[in-house]
Amino acid sequence: MEEKEEKIQKLYLEFQELDQKIKQLEQQNSQLSTQLTDLTATVQNLDDIKSIKNGTEILVPISGGIYAKAELKDSKKFIVNVGSNITTVKDVDSTKNLIETQVRSTDS
């Protein structure tokens, strides 16, 4: 009887470990889904901004639900963080390619 209880306890512990791993994977999946949605929206925003004339007043997001009014000076060039707090100027297509590369790496 004792051997059977040990086996049940061992199986229960394995079940708990698997359950924890499943929860972690679900959380990672949710985070990746959110990131993919954000990147897709960014690509759409880049397409949209191409048609905005320079000098147009726009809203710039500061933080969740907080915006500042700004005047668009150049709708063709973007300052892009390429890592380690290093930025570079890229055009719309180069910026979109960078984002699409991130999307592909998210899909992997």
Order of alpha helices (4+ residues) and beta strands (2+ residues): alpha-beta-beta-beta-beta-alpha
